[in-house]
């Protein structure tokens, strides 16, 4: 079941439907977006809302992609580390069984 949650972004109010258990996440996301858009708009109060929103969305999407690449790299490192540990354990077990 969804409920309407009101959020304010650049002094505009939006009502977004979301499940009650995701309300806090939505509000935190709206606060982040509001802060980013205010930073982009700066002192230029005449900047078009849509333009500021697209720039903020592109900046956030670029950050998400950067974090994904970083996580993928860490996943690869972790997989290699686990494989190395497995080889060492297998070698130790094989040496112990040979005794």
C-alpha positions in Angstrom: 0.0 0.0 0.0 1.4 3.4 -0.9 0.7 6.7 0.7 1.4 10.3 -0.5 4.5 11.8 1.0 5.1 15.6 0.5 8.6 16.7 -0.2 10.0 20.1 -1.0 12.7 20.6 -3.7 13.8 24.1 -4.5 10.8 25.6 -2.7 8.4 23.5 -4.8 6.2 20.9 -3.1 5.7 17.5 -4.6 3.6 14.6 -3.4 5.1 11.2 -4.2 3.5 7.9 -3.6 5.6 5.4 -1.7 5.1 2.5 0.8 5.2 3.7 4.5 8.4 1.7 5.2 10.2 3.7 2.5 9.1 7.1 3.7 12.3 8.0 5.4 14.4 6.9 2.4 12.3 9.1 0.1 12.6 12.1 2.4 16.4 11.7 2.7 16.6 11.4 -1.1 14.5 14.5 -1.6 16.8 16.4 0.9 19.9 15.3 -1.0 18.4 16.3 -4.3 17.3 19.7 -2.9 20.8 20.4 -1.6 22.4 19.4 -4.9 19.9 21.5 -6.9 20.5 24.5 -4.6 24.2 24.1 -5.1 23.9 24.0 -8.9 21.5 27.0 -8.9 23.6 29.0 -6.6 22.7 32.7 -6.6 21.0 32.5 -10.0 17.4 32.4 -8.9 16.4 32.7 -12.5 17.9 29.3 -13.5 15.2 27.1 -15.0 14.0 24.4 -12.6 14.1 21.7 -15.3 17.7 22.6 -16.3 18.9 22.5 -12.7 17.0 19.2 -12.1 18.6 17.6 -15.2 22.1 18.7 -14.2 21.6 17.4 -10.7 20.3 14.1 -12.0 23.3 13.7 -14.3 25.7 14.5 -11.5 24.0 12.0 -9.2 23.9 9.4 -12.0 27.7 9.9 -12.6 28.3 9.3 -8.8 26.2 6.2 -8.8 28.2 4.8 -11.8 31.5 5.7 -10.1 30.4 3.9 -7.0 29.3 0.9 -9.0 32.6 0.7 -10.8 34.4 0.9 -7.4 32.2 -1.9 -6.0 32.7 -4.0 -9.0 36.5 -3.6 -8.5 36.2 -4.5 -4.9 34.0 -7.5 -5.8 36.7 -8.7 -8.2 39.4 -8.2 -5.5 37.3 -10.1 -3.0 36.7 -13.0 -5.5 40.4 -13.2 -6.2 41.2 -13.2 -2.5 38.6 -15.9 -1.8 40.0 -18.1 -4.6 43.5 -17.6 -3.3 42.5 -18.6 0.2 40.6 -21.7 -1.2 43.8 -22.7 -3.0 45.8 -22.4 0.2 43.3 -24.4 2.2 43.2 -27.1 -0.5 47.0 -27.2 -0.5 47.1 -27.5 3.3 44.4 -30.2 3.4 46.3 -32.1 0.7 49.5 -31.9 2.6 47.8 -33.0 5.8 46.1 -35.9 4.0 49.4 -37.0 2.5 50.9 -37.6 6.0 
